[in-house]
Amino acid sequence: MSLPTISELLQSGAHFGHQKSRWHPKMKPYLFTERNGIYIIDLEKTLEKLQEAAAYAKKIAAGGGLILFVGTKKQGQKILEKYAKEAGMPYATERWVGGFFTNFANVSKLIKKYKSLKEQKESGALQKYTKKEQSDFGKEIEKLQKYVGGLSEMTKLPEAIFVLDAKKEKTAVAEARKRKIAIIGFCDANTNPELLDLPIPANDDAVKSIEIITKAIAEAIKEGKNEVKK
């Protein structure tokens, strides 16, 4: 698998954790030291856990499973969307739809509505309506795009989620737990690693750190899919 080196992780700032006042005690095994009041993550542990997470993601993809990328944090939205698309996986980066996992039937209806309206707009079928009605349809498509645009090809629940910030995405994490969906993701110094099945100790705020970890997971998914094709 294509994984970053410790040197590359270091250059990305993946080792910078949080201030001492904001750390989570259960992260202690993954921390290397404390410098100027900030905890430093042990990058050897990061690489070890990233390898485990990537191997799991590859296995899911090789079995035809889905991994939903979840991250509504501003600095990570575009990165997660980019790599989810590259890996051919769904993503939720604008807003988490409450009840997505626990009430999938209702969310499926929203997805169908979004796809139908989008297809009608692209085919010109909405042109028979008045300008006001077309404008209303446009606004509805835009609204649904935010909610379910990245989920439009989902016809079933995913086997796992890859989450950027388990604390910020606590609703998604709670719903995944309830439906026994595996949780892979970043685990910064302020996060309880027990929230995730496969925690990757790493900085979840720095753009370069987000990119290097997300890319590794996406590459593992692509490798898994390629194994199926062979």
C-alpha positions as CSV (number, residue, x, y, z in Angstrom):
1,M,0.0,0.0,0.0
2,S,1.1,3.6,-0.7
3,L,1.6,5.1,2.8
4,P,3.5,8.3,3.8
5,T,6.8,8.1,5.5
6,I,7.4,9.4,9.0
7,S,9.4,12.2,7.5
8,E,6.4,13.1,5.2
9,L,4.0,13.0,8.2
10,L,6.4,15.3,10.1
11,Q,6.5,17.8,7.2
12,S,2.7,17.8,7.1
13,G,2.5,18.8,10.8
14,A,0.5,15.6,11.6
15,H,2.4,15.4,14.9
16,F,1.0,18.7,16.4
17,G,-1.7,17.9,18.9
18,H,-3.5,20.2,21.3
19,Q,-2.8,22.3,24.3
20,K,-2.3,20.5,27.6
21,S,-5.6,21.9,28.9
22,R,-7.6,20.4,26.0
23,W,-6.1,16.9,25.8
24,H,-7.9,13.6,26.3
25,P,-6.3,11.3,28.9
26,K,-7.0,8.2,26.8
27,M,-4.8,9.6,24.1
28,K,-1.7,9.2,26.4
29,P,-0.4,6.0,24.6
30,Y,-0.3,7.9,21.3
31,L,1.6,10.9,22.6
32,F,5.3,11.3,22.3
33,T,6.0,14.4,24.5
34,E,4.9,17.9,25.4
35,R,6.5,21.0,23.9
36,N,5.6,24.6,24.9
37,G,2.3,23.5,26.4
38,I,1.3,21.5,23.3
39,Y,1.2,17.7,23.1
40,I,3.2,16.1,20.3
41,I,1.7,12.9,18.7
42,D,4.0,9.9,18.3
43,L,4.3,9.6,14.5
44,E,5.5,5.9,14.8
45,K,2.1,5.2,16.3
46,T,0.4,7.3,13.6
47,L,2.0,5.3,10.8
48,E,1.2,2.0,12.6
49,K,-2.5,2.9,13.0
50,L,-2.7,4.4,9.5
51,Q,-1.4,1.1,8.1
52,E,-4.2,-0.8,10.1
53,A,-6.9,1.6,8.9
54,A,-5.7,1.6,5.3
55,A,-5.6,-2.3,5.3
56,Y,-9.2,-2.3,6.6
57,A,-10.4,0.2,4.1
58,K,-8.7,-1.8,1.3
59,K,-10.5,-5.0,2.5
60,I,-13.9,-3.3,2.5
61,A,-13.3,-1.9,-1.0
62,A,-12.1,-5.2,-2.3
63,G,-15.3,-6.8,-1.0
64,G,-17.4,-4.2,-2.9
65,G,-18.3,-2.3,0.3
66,L,-18.8,1.4,0.8
67,I,-16.8,3.9,3.0
68,L,-18.6,7.2,3.6
69,F,-16.2,10.2,4.0
70,V,-17.5,12.5,6.7
71,G,-16.0,15.9,7.5
72,T,-17.8,19.3,7.8
73,K,-14.8,21.1,9.2
74,K,-14.0,24.0,6.8
75,Q,-10.3,23.2,6.2
76,G,-11.1,19.6,5.4
77,Q,-14.3,19.8,3.3
78,K,-12.7,20.1,-0.1
79,I,-10.0,17.6,0.7
80,L,-12.4,14.9,1.8
81,E,-14.7,15.6,-1.2
82,K,-11.7,15.4,-3.6
83,Y,-10.4,12.1,-2.3
84,A,-13.9,10.5,-1.8
85,K,-14.6,11.3,-5.5
86,E,-11.2,9.9,-6.5
87,A,-11.9,6.7,-4.6
88,G,-15.4,6.5,-5.9
89,M,-16.9,6.8,-2.5
90,P,-19.8,8.9,-1.1
91,Y,-19.2,11.9,1.1
92,A,-20.9,14.2,3.5
93,T,-18.9,17.5,3.8
94,E,-21.5,20.2,3.9
95,R,-23.8,19.0,6.6
96,W,-24.7,15.8,8.4
97,V,-28.3,14.8,7.8
98,G,-29.6,13.7,11.2
99,G,-31.0,10.2,11.1
100,F,-29.1,9.3,8.0
101,F,-28.1,5.9,9.4
102,T,-30.9,5.4,11.8
103,N,-33.7,6.5,9.4
104,F,-32.1,5.6,6.0
105,A,-35.4,5.1,4.3
106,N,-36.4,8.8,4.7
107,V,-33.0,10.1,3.6
108,S,-33.2,7.7,0.5
109,K,-36.4,9.6,-0.5
110,L,-34.4,12.9,-0.3
111,I,-31.7,11.4,-2.5
112,K,-34.2,10.2,-5.1
113,K,-35.9,13.6,-5.1
114,Y,-32.5,15.3,-5.6
115,K,-31.5,13.0,-8.5
116,S,-34.9,13.3,-10.2
117,L,-34.9,17.2,-10.1
118,K,-31.3,17.3,-11.2
119,E,-32.0,15.0,-14.2
120,Q,-35.1,17.0,-15.1
121,K,-33.0,20.2,-15.0
122,E,-30.2,18.7,-17.2
123,S,-32.7,17.3,-19.7
124,G,-34.6,20.6,-20.0
125,A,-37.8,19.1,-18.6
126,L,-38.1,21.9,-16.2
127,Q,-38.3,24.5,-18.9
128,K,-42.0,24.0,-19.3
129,Y,-42.5,25.7,-16.0
130,T,-42.7,29.5,-15.4
131,K,-39.5,31.4,-14.6
132,K,-40.6,31.7,-10.9
133,E,-41.2,27.9,-10.7
134,Q,-37.9,27.1,-12.4
135,S,-36.2,29.4,-9.9
136,D,-37.9,27.6,-7.0
137,F,-36.7,24.2,-8.4
138,G,-33.2,25.6,-8.7
139,K,-33.2,26.7,-5.1
140,E,-34.5,23.3,-4.0
141,I,-31.8,21.5,-6.0
142,E,-29.2,23.7,-4.4
143,K,-30.5,23.0,-1.0
144,L,-30.6,19.2,-1.6
145,Q,-27.1,19.3,-3.1
146,K,-25.8,20.5,0.3
147,Y,-27.6,17.8,2.2
148,V,-27.3,14.8,-0.1
149,G,-25.2,15.7,-3.1
150,G,-22.3,13.5,-2.1
151,L,-24.6,10.7,-1.2
152,S,-26.5,10.5,-4.5
153,E,-25.2,7.1,-5.5
154,M,-25.8,5.5,-2.1
155,T,-28.5,2.7,-2.3
156,K,-27.5,1.1,1.0
157,L,-25.7,1.9,4.3
158,P,-21.9,1.9,4.2
159,E,-19.7,-0.7,5.8
160,A,-17.6,2.1,7.4
161,I,-17.2,5.8,7.8
162,F,-13.9,7.7,7.5
163,V,-14.3,10.7,9.8
164,L,-12.2,13.8,10.0
165,D,-13.2,15.0,13.5
166,A,-15.1,12.5,15.7
167,K,-15.9,15.3,18.2
168,K,-17.4,17.6,15.6
169,E,-19.2,14.8,13.9
170,K,-20.5,13.3,17.1
171,T,-24.0,12.7,15.6
172,A,-22.6,10.7,12.7
173,V,-20.3,8.7,15.0
174,A,-23.3,8.0,17.4
175,E,-25.5,6.9,14.5
176,A,-22.7,4.7,13.1
177,R,-22.2,3.0,16.5
178,K,-25.9,2.4,16.7
179,R,-26.0,0.7,13.3
180,K,-22.7,-1.2,14.0
181,I,-20.9,0.7,11.1
182,A,-17.1,0.7,11.6
183,I,-15.6,4.1,12.3
184,I,-12.2,4.9,10.9
185,G,-10.7,8.4,11.4
186,F,-8.4,11.0,12.7
187,C,-7.8,11.1,16.4
188,D,-6.2,14.3,17.6
189,A,-4.9,14.8,21.1
190,N,-8.3,16.2,22.3
191,T,-10.3,13.1,21.1
192,N,-11.2,9.9,22.9
193,P,-9.7,7.1,20.7
194,E,-12.4,4.8,22.0
195,L,-15.0,6.7,19.9
196,L,-13.4,5.0,16.8
197,D,-12.8,1.4,15.8
198,L,-9.7,2.4,13.9
199,P,-8.3,5.6,15.3
200,I,-5.4,7.3,13.4
201,P,-3.6,9.6,15.9
202,A,-2.9,12.8,13.8
203,N,-3.5,16.5,13.7
204,D,-7.1,17.0,12.4
205,D,-6.8,20.8,11.9
206,A,-3.8,21.3,9.6
207,V,-4.6,21.2,5.9
208,K,-1.5,19.2,5.0
209,S,-2.0,16.7,7.7
210,I,-5.7,16.2,6.6
211,E,-4.5,15.7,3.1
212,I,-1.7,13.2,3.7
213,I,-3.9,10.9,5.8
214,T,-7.0,11.2,3.6
215,K,-5.0,10.5,0.5
216,A,-3.5,7.3,2.1
217,I,-7.0,6.0,2.9
218,A,-8.3,6.9,-0.6
219,E,-5.3,5.1,-2.2
220,A,-5.9,2.0,-0.1
221,I,-9.6,2.0,-1.3
222,K,-8.5,2.3,-4.9
223,E,-6.1,-0.6,-4.5
224,G,-8.9,-2.7,-3.0
225,K,-11.1,-1.9,-6.0
226,N,-8.3,-2.7,-8.5
227,E,-7.9,-6.2,-6.9
228,V,-11.5,-6.9,-7.7
229,K,-11.0,-5.9,-11.4
230,K,-8.1,-8.3,-11.7
